[in-house]
Amino acid sequence: MNTPEPTVRNAARLTYKALHTSLSPINDNEYRELLALYRADPMFYRHVQEIALGMELSILDASEQRGLIVVPASRDSKFAVRLTDIRSGMSLEQKASLILAHMAIVAVFFPTTDGLDDDNYSPPPASVGMCRDTLYTLSRRLKENSDLPPDIPPELAPGWEALSAMPIAIPTGQRASVASVVGVVKLALNQMAQNGLVRLDREADEDAAVTYTATHRLRVQLRELALRRLYEMAQLAVTLGKVD
């Protein structure tokens, strides 16, 4: 077995693999070897850091089991996602609803911040129904709150207004769409799964009973969350009553 050299090309190769969130070093020998080199060789470490910096990326975590986790370094980064970037063909209120759904989902997995700092903590699986209830409760609280914290973007207001008025579910063959609270949650979970943030844990005949598990990537990215106050409100929504 040839150990990779600490070249700039290999540093760029490792960064490239990190951008493919579905890749796992467990199943990719080259990825695993480059990660081992990143952790062992100071020169290669600097190469990777410089490449990430030049691409407006921040490296949050690196391990030979979990991979290299990178995020946009700023809102101006080419890799940053803006409200207008989300799923073409959706209205602004639908996009805002989707962002709120992501926030509700992460709060279900991490209802307190204790689990975020403990890499040995594995949050239990979360059902679509749990995420649905949290999203609806969060939307109602935002709608009814006349004095919102300044770090909650006002462009999310159409989202919580729409979610508060939506049916919880459409009984007949509900598919992932923005027509109901369950549909928005399912769409958000699908997106998160595609980006390596959650994994499907268990299928079920009833949509609300389908469960997902959080990945380490989700934990690490959540540590860097900018909308801290909105996350705290979502955490509180987890503890409030179930939607019937």
Phi, psi and omega in degrees: 000127180269124177283133181296147179279152180281057184267163176296323179299316179292328176296319177293325178296318178295318178297320177301315180294324180296329180286344176267091190294344179275350180284144176233132178296341178297325182255005185228102185298318179298314179302315182296319180292321178293324176294319178297320178294319179301321183280339186256333188249113183300322180294316179295321176304314180294320178303312182296318179297319181292320178296316178299316180300316180294335179265011181060044177239150173244136177268120183263330186197154177208128174206155183286349177263325189251345178096185177263121183255117181239151177222162176301138182283339181202171177292341180273355181297145176301334183269355179288142179259126178252165181304321182287347181275345189282119169042091180302147182094353178263148176285166179298323180291326177291320178295318178296323177298321181294320177297316178297325178296318177301318181294319179296319182296314182294329178290328176295317179291322183232076182289346171229163182278352182302317183292340182290327184265357182248102182292345178272352180277129177246108180298142179294160178303147179243138180270159174301322179298319178296318179293321178301311182298318180294318180297316181295316180295317178300316181297318179295319180294320178294319180296323185271352182271118183270355182227073184281147177300150185293340182274004174268111186300130180296338180290352175276349182304316177301333180290311181288333174294316181293316182296323180295334182263353183283153166293150179296318180207160172254113191299326189268100173058046180305127173249164180297108181206183180256026182271348181208168179297317177299318180298319179295318179298315180297321179296317179296317179296322177299316179296318181294323178295319180295334182258015173074021181265331177222163175231143174295127183260314183207128173282158177204155179295323179267128184307315186295340183270350177296136183240153178230157172242150180276147176262168177298327179302320179296316180301313183295317180293325181292331177300330183265011186302130180277323185274062187300319184291322178295321177298318179297321178293324177293322177299319178296323180297332178299323186277350183273175192299155175290149173273133179273000000 
